[in-house]
Amino acid sequence: MIRTHRPPSLYSQDDPLTNAIRPPASETEHERQFRLQQEADARRISETIDEELRLEKREYDKNRQI
């Protein structure tokens, strides 16, 4: 499989959301580690909620068929 590096889109360089979530250039290593830990925690919580919703839907569908 051949992979090529694609340059960033001209539009993404000026995307306000990309600029809003980009870490500051003056971020220290400690701040970076803290930010990454916060992001990992948020991702874990989100995945837990998603799984709970899937289980609830499965249970609802199962009970609805009875």
CHARMM internal coordinates of N, CA and C (Angstrom, degrees):
IC EDIT
DIST 1 N 1 CA 1.4420
DIST 1 CA 1 C 1.5300
ANGL 1 N 1 CA 1 C 109.05
DIST 1 C 2 N 1.2938
ANGL 1 CA 1 C 2 N 116.43
DIHE 1 N 1 CA 1 C 2 N 130.17
DIST 2 N 2 CA 1.4553
ANGL 1 C 2 N 2 CA 122.05
DIHE 1 CA 1 C 2 N 2 CA -178.51
DIST 2 CA 2 C 1.5241
ANGL 2 N 2 CA 2 C 108.73
DIHE 1 C 2 N 2 CA 2 C -97.03
DIST 2 C 3 N 1.3008
ANGL 2 CA 2 C 3 N 115.34
DIHE 2 N 2 CA 2 C 3 N 129.22
DIST 3 N 3 CA 1.4626
ANGL 2 C 3 N 3 CA 120.19
DIHE 2 CA 2 C 3 N 3 CA 177.45
DIST 3 CA 3 C 1.5161
ANGL 3 N 3 CA 3 C 108.57
DIHE 2 C 3 N 3 CA 3 C -116.36
DIST 3 C 4 N 1.2957
ANGL 3 CA 3 C 4 N 115.36
DIHE 3 N 3 CA 3 C 4 N 137.79
DIST 4 N 4 CA 1.4529
ANGL 3 C 4 N 4 CA 119.83
DIHE 3 CA 3 C 4 N 4 CA 177.04
DIST 4 CA 4 C 1.5161
ANGL 4 N 4 CA 4 C 108.20
DIHE 3 C 4 N 4 CA 4 C -123.47
DIST 4 C 5 N 1.2865
ANGL 4 CA 4 C 5 N 115.72
DIHE 4 N 4 CA 4 C 5 N 151.02
DIST 5 N 5 CA 1.4654
ANGL 4 C 5 N 5 CA 121.01
DIHE 4 CA 4 C 5 N 5 CA 178.13
DIST 5 CA 5 C 1.5239
ANGL 5 N 5 CA 5 C 108.39
DIHE 4 C 5 N 5 CA 5 C -84.84
DIST 5 C 6 N 1.3308
ANGL 5 CA 5 C 6 N 115.00
DIHE 5 N 5 CA 5 C 6 N 123.82
DIST 6 N 6 CA 1.4624
ANGL 5 C 6 N 6 CA 119.34
DIHE 5 CA 5 C 6 N 6 CA 177.94
DIST 6 CA 6 C 1.5190
ANGL 6 N 6 CA 6 C 108.91
DIHE 5 C 6 N 6 CA 6 C -97.15
DIST 6 C 7 N 1.3146
ANGL 6 CA 6 C 7 N 117.14
DIHE 6 N 6 CA 6 C 7 N 131.67
DIST 7 N 7 CA 1.4680
ANGL 6 C 7 N 7 CA 118.88
DIHE 6 CA 6 C 7 N 7 CA 176.02
DIST 7 CA 7 C 1.5263
ANGL 7 N 7 CA 7 C 109.69
DIHE 6 C 7 N 7 CA 7 C -68.28
DIST 7 C 8 N 1.3191
ANGL 7 CA 7 C 8 N 118.01
DIHE 7 N 7 CA 7 C 8 N 154.28
DIST 8 N 8 CA 1.4592
ANGL 7 C 8 N 8 CA 119.53
DIHE 7 CA 7 C 8 N 8 CA 179.22
DIST 8 CA 8 C 1.5245
ANGL 8 N 8 CA 8 C 110.55
DIHE 7 C 8 N 8 CA 8 C -61.71
DIST 8 C 9 N 1.2901
ANGL 8 CA 8 C 9 N 114.45
DIHE 8 N 8 CA 8 C 9 N 147.94
DIST 9 N 9 CA 1.4572
ANGL 8 C 9 N 9 CA 120.26
DIHE 8 CA 8 C 9 N 9 CA 178.64
DIST 9 CA 9 C 1.5259
ANGL 9 N 9 CA 9 C 109.90
DIHE 8 C 9 N 9 CA 9 C -61.70
DIST 9 C 10 N 1.3014
ANGL 9 CA 9 C 10 N 115.09
DIHE 9 N 9 CA 9 C 10 N 146.74
DIST 10 N 10 CA 1.4631
ANGL 9 C 10 N 10 CA 118.95
DIHE 9 CA 9 C 10 N 10 CA 176.23
DIST 10 CA 10 C 1.5151
ANGL 10 N 10 CA 10 C 110.96
DIHE 9 C 10 N 10 CA 10 C -60.20
DIST 10 C 11 N 1.3227
ANGL 10 CA 10 C 11 N 116.42
DIHE 10 N 10 CA 10 C 11 N -33.25
DIST 11 N 11 CA 1.4573
ANGL 10 C 11 N 11 CA 120.53
DIHE 10 CA 10 C 11 N 11 CA -177.95
DIST 11 CA 11 C 1.5211
ANGL 11 N 11 CA 11 C 111.90
DIHE 10 C 11 N 11 CA 11 C -75.09
DIST 11 C 12 N 1.3295
ANGL 11 CA 11 C 12 N 118.12
DIHE 11 N 11 CA 11 C 12 N -35.05
DIST 12 N 12 CA 1.4602
ANGL 11 C 12 N 12 CA 120.04
DIHE 11 CA 11 C 12 N 12 CA -176.10
DIST 12 CA 12 C 1.5269
ANGL 12 N 12 CA 12 C 112.33
DIHE 11 C 12 N 12 CA 12 C -68.78
DIST 12 C 13 N 1.3104
ANGL 12 CA 12 C 13 N 117.46
DIHE 12 N 12 CA 12 C 13 N -22.77
DIST 13 N 13 CA 1.4528
ANGL 12 C 13 N 13 CA 120.13
DIHE 12 CA 12 C 13 N 13 CA 179.53
DIST 13 CA 13 C 1.5188
ANGL 13 N 13 CA 13 C 111.94
DIHE 12 C 13 N 13 CA 13 C -66.70
DIST 13 C 14 N 1.3126
ANGL 13 CA 13 C 14 N 117.08
DIHE 13 N 13 CA 13 C 14 N -27.90
DIST 14 N 14 CA 1.4574
ANGL 13 C 14 N 14 CA 121.58
DIHE 13 CA 13 C 14 N 14 CA -179.31
DIST 14 CA 14 C 1.5242
ANGL 14 N 14 CA 14 C 112.17
DIHE 13 C 14 N 14 CA 14 C -108.55
DIST 14 C 15 N 1.3238
ANGL 14 CA 14 C 15 N 117.22
DIHE 14 N 14 CA 14 C 15 N 11.87
DIST 15 N 15 CA 1.4508
ANGL 14 C 15 N 15 CA 121.78
DIHE 14 CA 14 C 15 N 15 CA -178.30
DIST 15 CA 15 C 1.5283
ANGL 15 N 15 CA 15 C 109.53
DIHE 14 C 15 N 15 CA 15 C -68.48
DIST 15 C 16 N 1.3341
ANGL 15 CA 15 C 16 N 118.61
DIHE 15 N 15 CA 15 C 16 N 121.23
DIST 16 N 16 CA 1.4662
ANGL 15 C 16 N 16 CA 120.56
DIHE 15 CA 15 C 16 N 16 CA -177.61
DIST 16 CA 16 C 1.5277
ANGL 16 N 16 CA 16 C 112.70
DIHE 15 C 16 N 16 CA 16 C -62.54
DIST 16 C 17 N 1.3298
ANGL 16 CA 16 C 17 N 118.19
DIHE 16 N 16 CA 16 C 17 N -34.82
DIST 17 N 17 CA 1.4550
ANGL 16 C 17 N 17 CA 120.00
DIHE 16 CA 16 C 17 N 17 CA 179.76
DIST 17 CA 17 C 1.5269
ANGL 17 N 17 CA 17 C 110.50
DIHE 16 C 17 N 17 CA 17 C -66.71
DIST 17 C 18 N 1.3169
ANGL 17 CA 17 C 18 N 116.83
DIHE 17 N 17 CA 17 C 18 N -42.32
DIST 18 N 18 CA 1.4685
ANGL 17 C 18 N 18 CA 120.42
DIHE 17 CA 17 C 18 N 18 CA 177.31
DIST 18 CA 18 C 1.5195
ANGL 18 N 18 CA 18 C 110.04
DIHE 17 C 18 N 18 CA 18 C -59.55
DIST 18 C 19 N 1.3069
ANGL 18 CA 18 C 19 N 116.74
DIHE 18 N 18 CA 18 C 19 N -42.91
DIST 19 N 19 CA 1.4617
ANGL 18 C 19 N 19 CA 120.53
DIHE 18 CA 18 C 19 N 19 CA 179.65
DIST 19 CA 19 C 1.5265
ANGL 19 N 19 CA 19 C 111.27
DIHE 18 C 19 N 19 CA 19 C -67.61
DIST 19 C 20 N 1.3161
ANGL 19 CA 19 C 20 N 118.01
DIHE 19 N 19 CA 19 C 20 N -34.30
DIST 20 N 20 CA 1.4599
ANGL 19 C 20 N 20 CA 121.52
DIHE 19 CA 19 C 20 N 20 CA -177.97
DIST 20 CA 20 C 1.5200
ANGL 20 N 20 CA 20 C 112.27
DIHE 19 C 20 N 20 CA 20 C -70.91
DIST 20 C 21 N 1.3287
ANGL 20 CA 20 C 21 N 117.64
DIHE 20 N 20 CA 20 C 21 N -34.41
DIST 21 N 21 CA 1.4621
ANGL 20 C 21 N 21 CA 119.43
DIHE 20 CA 20 C 21 N 21 CA -176.38
DIST 21 CA 21 C 1.5311
ANGL 21 N 21 CA 21 C 112.97
DIHE 20 C 21 N 21 CA 21 C -96.69
DIST 21 C 22 N 1.3002
ANGL 21 CA 21 C 22 N 117.25
DIHE 21 N 21 CA 21 C 22 N -3.26
DIST 22 N 22 CA 1.4688
ANGL 21 C 22 N 22 CA 121.15
DIHE 21 CA 21 C 22 N 22 CA 178.65
DIST 22 CA 22 C 1.5271
ANGL 22 N 22 CA 22 C 108.80
DIHE 21 C 22 N 22 CA 22 C -69.45
DIST 22 C 23 N 1.3411
ANGL 22 CA 22 C 23 N 117.25
DIHE 22 N 22 CA 22 C 23 N 132.38
DIST 23 N 23 CA 1.4675
ANGL 22 C 23 N 23 CA 118.67
DIHE 22 CA 22 C 23 N 23 CA 178.68
DIST 23 CA 23 C 1.5251
ANGL 23 N 23 CA 23 C 110.56
DIHE 22 C 23 N 23 CA 23 C -65.40
DIST 23 C 24 N 1.3210
ANGL 23 CA 23 C 24 N 116.69
DIHE 23 N 23 CA 23 C 24 N 151.38
DIST 24 N 24 CA 1.4650
ANGL 23 C 24 N 24 CA 118.92
DIHE 23 CA 23 C 24 N 24 CA -179.85
DIST 24 CA 24 C 1.5257
ANGL 24 N 24 CA 24 C 111.24
DIHE 23 C 24 N 24 CA 24 C -65.57
DIST 24 C 25 N 1.3038
ANGL 24 CA 24 C 25 N 116.35
DIHE 24 N 24 CA 24 C 25 N 149.19
DIST 25 N 25 CA 1.4660
ANGL 24 C 25 N 25 CA 121.53
DIHE 24 CA 24 C 25 N 25 CA -178.97
DIST 25 CA 25 C 1.5235
ANGL 25 N 25 CA 25 C 110.94
DIHE 24 C 25 N 25 CA 25 C -65.37
DIST 25 C 26 N 1.3296
ANGL 25 CA 25 C 26 N 117.36
DIHE 25 N 25 CA 25 C 26 N -25.60
DIST 26 N 26 CA 1.4626
ANGL 25 C 26 N 26 CA 121.07
DIHE 25 CA 25 C 26 N 26 CA -177.67
DIST 26 CA 26 C 1.5333
ANGL 26 N 26 CA 26 C 112.47
DIHE 25 C 26 N 26 CA 26 C -91.49
DIST 26 C 27 N 1.3270
ANGL 26 CA 26 C 27 N 118.22
DIHE 26 N 26 CA 26 C 27 N 13.38
DIST 27 N 27 CA 1.4568
ANGL 26 C 27 N 27 CA 122.10
DIHE 26 CA 26 C 27 N 27 CA -178.28
DIST 27 CA 27 C 1.5277
ANGL 27 N 27 CA 27 C 110.85
DIHE 26 C 27 N 27 CA 27 C -64.06
DIST 27 C 28 N 1.3290
ANGL 27 CA 27 C 28 N 115.43
DIHE 27 N 27 CA 27 C 28 N 129.96
DIST 28 N 28 CA 1.4676
ANGL 27 C 28 N 28 CA 119.70
DIHE 27 CA 27 C 28 N 28 CA 178.41
DIST 28 CA 28 C 1.5279
ANGL 28 N 28 CA 28 C 109.29
DIHE 27 C 28 N 28 CA 28 C -81.91
DIST 28 C 29 N 1.3243
ANGL 28 CA 28 C 29 N 116.55
DIHE 28 N 28 CA 28 C 29 N 168.02
DIST 29 N 29 CA 1.4616
ANGL 28 C 29 N 29 CA 120.88
DIHE 28 CA 28 C 29 N 29 CA 178.64
DIST 29 CA 29 C 1.5297
ANGL 29 N 29 CA 29 C 110.39
DIHE 28 C 29 N 29 CA 29 C -62.42
DIST 29 C 30 N 1.3283
ANGL 29 CA 29 C 30 N 117.11
DIHE 29 N 29 CA 29 C 30 N -39.65
DIST 30 N 30 CA 1.4723
ANGL 29 C 30 N 30 CA 120.95
DIHE 29 CA 29 C 30 N 30 CA 178.05
DIST 30 CA 30 C 1.5357
ANGL 30 N 30 CA 30 C 110.21
DIHE 29 C 30 N 30 CA 30 C -63.07
DIST 30 C 31 N 1.3167
ANGL 30 CA 30 C 31 N 117.36
DIHE 30 N 30 CA 30 C 31 N -45.33
DIST 31 N 31 CA 1.4678
ANGL 30 C 31 N 31 CA 121.19
DIHE 30 CA 30 C 31 N 31 CA 178.75
DIST 31 CA 31 C 1.5280
ANGL 31 N 31 CA 31 C 110.55
DIHE 30 C 31 N 31 CA 31 C -63.23
DIST 31 C 32 N 1.3207
ANGL 31 CA 31 C 32 N 116.28
DIHE 31 N 31 CA 31 C 32 N -38.86
DIST 32 N 32 CA 1.4644
ANGL 31 C 32 N 32 CA 120.76
DIHE 31 CA 31 C 32 N 32 CA 179.29
DIST 32 CA 32 C 1.5215
ANGL 32 N 32 CA 32 C 110.46
DIHE 31 C 32 N 32 CA 32 C -63.28
DIST 32 C 33 N 1.3405
ANGL 32 CA 32 C 33 N 117.01
DIHE 32 N 32 CA 32 C 33 N -46.82
DIST 33 N 33 CA 1.4568
ANGL 32 C 33 N 33 CA 120.84
DIHE 32 CA 32 C 33 N 33 CA 179.00
DIST 33 CA 33 C 1.5277
ANGL 33 N 33 CA 33 C 111.02
DIHE 32 C 33 N 33 CA 33 C -61.55
DIST 33 C 34 N 1.3324
ANGL 33 CA 33 C 34 N 116.96
DIHE 33 N 33 CA 33 C 34 N -41.27
DIST 34 N 34 CA 1.4544
ANGL 33 C 34 N 34 CA 121.48
DIHE 33 CA 33 C 34 N 34 CA 178.56
DIST 34 CA 34 C 1.5326
ANGL 34 N 34 CA 34 C 110.54
DIHE 33 C 34 N 34 CA 34 C -63.29
DIST 34 C 35 N 1.3365
ANGL 34 CA 34 C 35 N 116.17
DIHE 34 N 34 CA 34 C 35 N -44.45
DIST 35 N 35 CA 1.4710
ANGL 34 C 35 N 35 CA 120.53
DIHE 34 CA 34 C 35 N 35 CA 179.80
DIST 35 CA 35 C 1.5270
ANGL 35 N 35 CA 35 C 110.73
DIHE 34 C 35 N 35 CA 35 C -62.41
DIST 35 C 36 N 1.3206
ANGL 35 CA 35 C 36 N 117.18
DIHE 35 N 35 CA 35 C 36 N -44.61
DIST 36 N 36 CA 1.4591
ANGL 35 C 36 N 36 CA 120.69
DIHE 35 CA 35 C 36 N 36 CA -179.70
DIST 36 CA 36 C 1.5261
ANGL 36 N 36 CA 36 C 111.15
DIHE 35 C 36 N 36 CA 36 C -64.39
DIST 36 C 37 N 1.3445
ANGL 36 CA 36 C 37 N 117.54
DIHE 36 N 36 CA 36 C 37 N -37.63
DIST 37 N 37 CA 1.4594
ANGL 36 C 37 N 37 CA 120.70
DIHE 36 CA 36 C 37 N 37 CA 177.44
DIST 37 CA 37 C 1.5287
ANGL 37 N 37 CA 37 C 110.44
DIHE 36 C 37 N 37 CA 37 C -66.21
DIST 37 C 38 N 1.3277
ANGL 37 CA 37 C 38 N 116.67
DIHE 37 N 37 CA 37 C 38 N -41.03
DIST 38 N 38 CA 1.4694
ANGL 37 C 38 N 38 CA 120.52
DIHE 37 CA 37 C 38 N 38 CA 177.84
DIST 38 CA 38 C 1.5309
ANGL 38 N 38 CA 38 C 110.32
DIHE 37 C 38 N 38 CA 38 C -62.42
DIST 38 C 39 N 1.3213
ANGL 38 CA 38 C 39 N 117.14
DIHE 38 N 38 CA 38 C 39 N -42.24
DIST 39 N 39 CA 1.4582
ANGL 38 C 39 N 39 CA 121.24
DIHE 38 CA 38 C 39 N 39 CA 178.99
DIST 39 CA 39 C 1.5265
ANGL 39 N 39 CA 39 C 111.01
DIHE 38 C 39 N 39 CA 39 C -64.05
DIST 39 C 40 N 1.3229
ANGL 39 CA 39 C 40 N 117.36
DIHE 39 N 39 CA 39 C 40 N -41.22
DIST 40 N 40 CA 1.4618
ANGL 39 C 40 N 40 CA 121.42
DIHE 39 CA 39 C 40 N 40 CA 179.04
DIST 40 CA 40 C 1.5270
ANGL 40 N 40 CA 40 C 110.47
DIHE 39 C 40 N 40 CA 40 C -65.25
DIST 40 C 41 N 1.3363
ANGL 40 CA 40 C 41 N 116.94
DIHE 40 N 40 CA 40 C 41 N -41.59
DIST 41 N 41 CA 1.4674
ANGL 40 C 41 N 41 CA 120.49
DIHE 40 CA 40 C 41 N 41 CA 177.70
DIST 41 CA 41 C 1.5256
ANGL 41 N 41 CA 41 C 110.75
DIHE 40 C 41 N 41 CA 41 C -63.04
DIST 41 C 42 N 1.3208
ANGL 41 CA 41 C 42 N 116.71
DIHE 41 N 41 CA 41 C 42 N -43.84
DIST 42 N 42 CA 1.4643
ANGL 41 C 42 N 42 CA 120.45
DIHE 41 CA 41 C 42 N 42 CA 179.75
DIST 42 CA 42 C 1.5272
ANGL 42 N 42 CA 42 C 110.67
DIHE 41 C 42 N 42 CA 42 C -63.47
DIST 42 C 43 N 1.3255
ANGL 42 CA 42 C 43 N 117.17
DIHE 42 N 42 CA 42 C 43 N -40.20
DIST 43 N 43 CA 1.4616
ANGL 42 C 43 N 43 CA 121.42
DIHE 42 CA 42 C 43 N 43 CA 178.69
DIST 43 CA 43 C 1.5310
ANGL 43 N 43 CA 43 C 110.49
DIHE 42 C 43 N 43 CA 43 C -64.25
DIST 43 C 44 N 1.3352
ANGL 43 CA 43 C 44 N 116.81
DIHE 43 N 43 CA 43 C 44 N -42.73
DIST 44 N 44 CA 1.4618
ANGL 43 C 44 N 44 CA 121.51
DIHE 43 CA 43 C 44 N 44 CA 179.35
DIST 44 CA 44 C 1.5330
ANGL 44 N 44 CA 44 C 110.64
DIHE 43 C 44 N 44 CA 44 C -62.64
DIST 44 C 45 N 1.3191
ANGL 44 CA 44 C 45 N 117.05
DIHE 44 N 44 CA 44 C 45 N -44.09
DIST 45 N 45 CA 1.4638
ANGL 44 C 45 N 45 CA 121.19
DIHE 44 CA 44 C 45 N 45 CA 178.61
DIST 45 CA 45 C 1.5201
ANGL 45 N 45 CA 45 C 110.51
DIHE 44 C 45 N 45 CA 45 C -63.39
DIST 45 C 46 N 1.3168
ANGL 45 CA 45 C 46 N 116.99
DIHE 45 N 45 CA 45 C 46 N -43.57
DIST 46 N 46 CA 1.4616
ANGL 45 C 46 N 46 CA 121.48
DIHE 45 CA 45 C 46 N 46 CA 179.20
DIST 46 CA 46 C 1.5222
ANGL 46 N 46 CA 46 C 111.38
DIHE 45 C 46 N 46 CA 46 C -61.26
DIST 46 C 47 N 1.3240
ANGL 46 CA 46 C 47 N 116.44
DIHE 46 N 46 CA 46 C 47 N -43.60
DIST 47 N 47 CA 1.4681
ANGL 46 C 47 N 47 CA 120.15
DIHE 46 CA 46 C 47 N 47 CA 179.72
DIST 47 CA 47 C 1.5266
ANGL 47 N 47 CA 47 C 111.10
DIHE 46 C 47 N 47 CA 47 C -66.30
DIST 47 C 48 N 1.3341
ANGL 47 CA 47 C 48 N 117.13
DIHE 47 N 47 CA 47 C 48 N -35.79
DIST 48 N 48 CA 1.4619
ANGL 47 C 48 N 48 CA 121.08
DIHE 47 CA 47 C 48 N 48 CA 177.18
DIST 48 CA 48 C 1.5245
ANGL 48 N 48 CA 48 C 110.39
DIHE 47 C 48 N 48 CA 48 C -64.45
DIST 48 C 49 N 1.3171
ANGL 48 CA 48 C 49 N 116.78
DIHE 48 N 48 CA 48 C 49 N -43.84
DIST 49 N 49 CA 1.4656
ANGL 48 C 49 N 49 CA 121.14
DIHE 48 CA 48 C 49 N 49 CA 178.55
DIST 49 CA 49 C 1.5235
ANGL 49 N 49 CA 49 C 109.84
DIHE 48 C 49 N 49 CA 49 C -63.61
DIST 49 C 50 N 1.3236
ANGL 49 CA 49 C 50 N 117.45
DIHE 49 N 49 CA 49 C 50 N -44.42
DIST 50 N 50 CA 1.4675
ANGL 49 C 50 N 50 CA 120.72
DIHE 49 CA 49 C 50 N 50 CA 178.68
DIST 50 CA 50 C 1.5206
ANGL 50 N 50 CA 50 C 111.42
DIHE 49 C 50 N 50 CA 50 C -58.50
DIST 50 C 51 N 1.3269
ANGL 50 CA 50 C 51 N 116.90
DIHE 50 N 50 CA 50 C 51 N -42.93
DIST 51 N 51 CA 1.4584
ANGL 50 C 51 N 51 CA 120.88
DIHE 50 CA 50 C 51 N 51 CA -179.92
DIST 51 CA 51 C 1.5283
ANGL 51 N 51 CA 51 C 110.74
DIHE 50 C 51 N 51 CA 51 C -65.92
DIST 51 C 52 N 1.3226
ANGL 51 CA 51 C 52 N 117.60
DIHE 51 N 51 CA 51 C 52 N -40.93
DIST 52 N 52 CA 1.4680
ANGL 51 C 52 N 52 CA 120.86
DIHE 51 CA 51 C 52 N 52 CA 177.32
DIST 52 CA 52 C 1.5273
ANGL 52 N 52 CA 52 C 110.85
DIHE 51 C 52 N 52 CA 52 C -61.89
DIST 52 C 53 N 1.3174
ANGL 52 CA 52 C 53 N 116.69
DIHE 52 N 52 CA 52 C 53 N -40.66
DIST 53 N 53 CA 1.4677
ANGL 52 C 53 N 53 CA 120.18
DIHE 52 CA 52 C 53 N 53 CA 178.69
DIST 53 CA 53 C 1.5256
ANGL 53 N 53 CA 53 C 110.85
DIHE 52 C 53 N 53 CA 53 C -65.34
DIST 53 C 54 N 1.3283
ANGL 53 CA 53 C 54 N 117.24
DIHE 53 N 53 CA 53 C 54 N -40.59
DIST 54 N 54 CA 1.4694
ANGL 53 C 54 N 54 CA 120.33
DIHE 53 CA 53 C 54 N 54 CA 177.50
DIST 54 CA 54 C 1.5258
ANGL 54 N 54 CA 54 C 111.06
DIHE 53 C 54 N 54 CA 54 C -61.96
DIST 54 C 55 N 1.3369
ANGL 54 CA 54 C 55 N 116.43
DIHE 54 N 54 CA 54 C 55 N -43.63
DIST 55 N 55 CA 1.4584
ANGL 54 C 55 N 55 CA 120.26
DIHE 54 CA 54 C 55 N 55 CA 179.54
DIST 55 CA 55 C 1.5293
ANGL 55 N 55 CA 55 C 111.47
DIHE 54 C 55 N 55 CA 55 C -64.65
DIST 55 C 56 N 1.3304
ANGL 55 CA 55 C 56 N 116.79
DIHE 55 N 55 CA 55 C 56 N -41.94
DIST 56 N 56 CA 1.4666
ANGL 55 C 56 N 56 CA 120.54
DIHE 55 CA 55 C 56 N 56 CA 178.18
DIST 56 CA 56 C 1.5256
ANGL 56 N 56 CA 56 C 110.97
DIHE 55 C 56 N 56 CA 56 C -62.71
DIST 56 C 57 N 1.3171
ANGL 56 CA 56 C 57 N 116.71
DIHE 56 N 56 CA 56 C 57 N -41.35
DIST 57 N 57 CA 1.4650
ANGL 56 C 57 N 57 CA 119.81
DIHE 56 CA 56 C 57 N 57 CA 179.67
DIST 57 CA 57 C 1.5286
ANGL 57 N 57 CA 57 C 110.48
DIHE 56 C 57 N 57 CA 57 C -65.70
DIST 57 C 58 N 1.3248
ANGL 57 CA 57 C 58 N 116.00
DIHE 57 N 57 CA 57 C 58 N -42.46
DIST 58 N 58 CA 1.4594
ANGL 57 C 58 N 58 CA 119.54
DIHE 57 CA 57 C 58 N 58 CA 178.84
DIST 58 CA 58 C 1.5283
ANGL 58 N 58 CA 58 C 110.52
DIHE 57 C 58 N 58 CA 58 C -61.04
DIST 58 C 59 N 1.3302
ANGL 58 CA 58 C 59 N 116.93
DIHE 58 N 58 CA 58 C 59 N -43.27
DIST 59 N 59 CA 1.4687
ANGL 58 C 59 N 59 CA 121.49
DIHE 58 CA 58 C 59 N 59 CA 178.92
DIST 59 CA 59 C 1.5293
ANGL 59 N 59 CA 59 C 110.60
DIHE 58 C 59 N 59 CA 59 C -65.49
DIST 59 C 60 N 1.3208
ANGL 59 CA 59 C 60 N 116.67
DIHE 59 N 59 CA 59 C 60 N -41.78
DIST 60 N 60 CA 1.4704
ANGL 59 C 60 N 60 CA 121.06
DIHE 59 CA 59 C 60 N 60 CA 178.57
DIST 60 CA 60 C 1.5208
ANGL 60 N 60 CA 60 C 110.11
DIHE 59 C 60 N 60 CA 60 C -61.65
DIST 60 C 61 N 1.3317
ANGL 60 CA 60 C 61 N 117.09
DIHE 60 N 60 CA 60 C 61 N -47.65
DIST 61 N 61 CA 1.4683
ANGL 60 C 61 N 61 CA 120.78
DIHE 60 CA 60 C 61 N 61 CA -179.85
DIST 61 CA 61 C 1.5224
ANGL 61 N 61 CA 61 C 111.04
DIHE 60 C 61 N 61 CA 61 C -62.41
DIST 61 C 62 N 1.3171
ANGL 61 CA 61 C 62 N 116.64
DIHE 61 N 61 CA 61 C 62 N -38.50
DIST 62 N 62 CA 1.4646
ANGL 61 C 62 N 62 CA 120.80
DIHE 61 CA 61 C 62 N 62 CA 179.92
DIST 62 CA 62 C 1.5360
ANGL 62 N 62 CA 62 C 110.52
DIHE 61 C 62 N 62 CA 62 C -65.12
DIST 62 C 63 N 1.3194
ANGL 62 CA 62 C 63 N 116.79
DIHE 62 N 62 CA 62 C 63 N -44.57
DIST 63 N 63 CA 1.4605
ANGL 62 C 63 N 63 CA 120.95
DIHE 62 CA 62 C 63 N 63 CA -179.11
DIST 63 CA 63 C 1.5285
ANGL 63 N 63 CA 63 C 112.28
DIHE 62 C 63 N 63 CA 63 C -71.82
DIST 63 C 64 N 1.2737
ANGL 63 CA 63 C 64 N 117.01
DIHE 63 N 63 CA 63 C 64 N -28.91
DIST 64 N 64 CA 1.4699
ANGL 63 C 64 N 64 CA 121.47
DIHE 63 CA 63 C 64 N 64 CA -179.49
DIST 64 CA 64 C 1.5281
ANGL 64 N 64 CA 64 C 110.49
DIHE 63 C 64 N 64 CA 64 C -69.77
DIST 64 C 65 N 1.3040
ANGL 64 CA 64 C 65 N 117.49
DIHE 64 N 64 CA 64 C 65 N -30.87
DIST 65 N 65 CA 1.4819
ANGL 64 C 65 N 65 CA 121.40
DIHE 64 CA 64 C 65 N 65 CA -176.79
DIST 65 CA 65 C 1.5239
ANGL 65 N 65 CA 65 C 111.41
DIHE 64 C 65 N 65 CA 65 C -76.43
DIST 65 C 66 N 1.3182
ANGL 65 CA 65 C 66 N 117.96
DIHE 65 N 65 CA 65 C 66 N -16.94
DIST 66 N 66 CA 1.4765
ANGL 65 C 66 N 66 CA 120.55
DIHE 65 CA 65 C 66 N 66 CA -177.07
DIST 66 CA 66 C 1.5040
ANGL 66 N 66 CA 66 C 111.40
DIHE 65 C 66 N 66 CA 66 C -72.78
END
COOR INIT
IC SEED 1 N 1 CA 1 C
IC BUILD
